[in-house]
């Protein structure tokens, strides 16, 4: 059953809309990821809003890929949305100076854990939404590695297992594991 979540005030809605406009503008100007970044980000933000999370994490969800997938800088993001949003976005973003993909995601997951609940919640939903597309990966070994990456994240973040976002990812990960068999 669909219910309206009133966790976001009308005032907060304007700030979330500002983040959406910001994402669309920046991605249209300098986006370089072939996936549908705007829809992906909005899907995550909407899920978090429906789950009752607050404005900061929803804005973080809208903007979570902006540094990785556009020419937007940390400084610009901080100037427009503040240090808290910037810190959340950085916590859930890959460090492009790390060349090894496994070390890159492990470094990010360590930053997510160090940041705390908001980053864990955001990254949980990000991974869960990305897992919807796992069947599109043609290489079975790469699909298996993606599922293992989700399992690693869940194990590392188990202290947050009471969070609905973590629980949703756990369900999606178990479904993905079953498909691999």
N, C-alpha and C positions, 0 to 999 in steps of 0.2 A: 504494500500500500504506500502511495506517495504522500508525504507530509511536507508542509512548509517549515523550514528550519528558520527560526528567528534569532539565531546567534549573531547574525550580521545586521547591524543597524543600518538604517537608510544613509546615515552619514558615512559609515564605513564603506558602503556600496560605491560611493563616489571615488574613494581611494582605490578600491579594487578595479573599478572601471578605468581609472587613470593608468594602472599597471597594464591592463589589457591593451589599451591604446598604445602605450609605450612599447609593449612587446610587438604588436603588429607593425608599428612604424619602423622600429629597429630591424625587425626581421625582413620587412620588405626592402629596406635600404641596403642591408649587408648580410642577410641570412645565408648560411652556407651548409645547411644540413638537408639531405634529401627527404628525411621523414617529415610528416606534417606537424612541425614544431608548435604552431599556434593551436591547432586542435588538441594535440597531446597535452600542452600546458593547461588549456581550458578544461579538459577532461579531468585532470588531476585536481585543479582548483575546485571544480564543481563537486567532485567526490568528497573533498575535505570540507567544503561548506555544508554539504548534506550530512556529514558525520558530526558536525557541530564544532569544528575547529575555528580558531579566531582569525581576525583580519590579517595579522602579520604572517601567519603560515599560509593563508590563501594568497596573499600578494607574493610571498616567496615561491609558491607553486606556479603562479603565472609567470614569474621571472626566472625560474630555476635553471633554464638552459640558455639564458640570454648572453652570458659571458662566454660560454663554450661555442655558441652557434651564431654569434654576430660579432661585429667590431666594437660593441659596447665595452667600455672600460669600467673597472672597479670604481674609479673616481666619479664617473658620470652617474653610475647607479647609486652611489652613496649620496651624491648631491640631490638626486631626484627622489630617493626613497628612504634615506637614512642609513645609519651604520648597522642597525639591527637587521634590516632586510639584506643589506650587503653581506653581513656575516653569515646569515642563513644560506644565501645563494652560494657563497664561497664554500661553505661546509658540504654542500651537496653537488659540487662541481668537480670535475676531473682537473688535476694539476697537469697541464700540458707539457711541463718541463720534465715529467717522468715519462720515459720512452717505453718501458715495459708495461703492457696492458694489465697484467696481473698485479704488479706493484702499484700501478695507477689506481685501480679500483680499491685495493687494500688501503692505500693512503687515504682515499676519499672516505671509505667506511670508518677509518680511525677518526677522521675529522668529524664525521657525522656523530659518532659516539661521544666524542669530546664536547661537541656543541650541546647535545642532549635531546630531550624529547621532541621538540619541534622539528629538528633535522631528521630524526629517526622516523617520525610520522610522515614527513614529506617524502623522504627517500623510499619508505615502504610503499606508498601509493605510486610513486614513479616506477618502481620496479614491477609492481603488480600490473600497472597499465602497459608497460613495455612487454610483459609476459603474454599479453593478448596476441602479440605478433610473432611469437616464437615459432609457430608452425610455418612462417614465411621464410625462415632460415633454411636454405636447402641442405646444408652440411649437417648430418646427424651429430658429428663430434662437436661442432660449434653450438648446436642446440643443447647438448649435454653440458657443455661448459657454462652456458648462460644459466641453466638451472642450478648448477653447482655454485655459481656466483650468488644466486638468490638464497640458497641454503646457507652459504657462508655468512651472508648478511644477517639472516634470521638468527643464526647461532650467536653471532657477535652481539646482536642487539636484544638478546632474550630477556634482559632485565626490563625491557619495555613490552613484554608479552601481554600485558593487560590492555594495551592500547588497541582500539578497534582497527586502526590502520595496519598495525603489525599482524593482527589476526587475519585480516583480509589477505595480506601477502602470504601468510602461512598457508591459507586455503589454496590460493592460486599456485603456490610452489608445489604443494602436494598434488594438485591436478596436473601440473607440468611433469612431475616425476612419473606419475602414472602413465602419461602419454609416451614417455621414453621407453617404457617396458615393452 
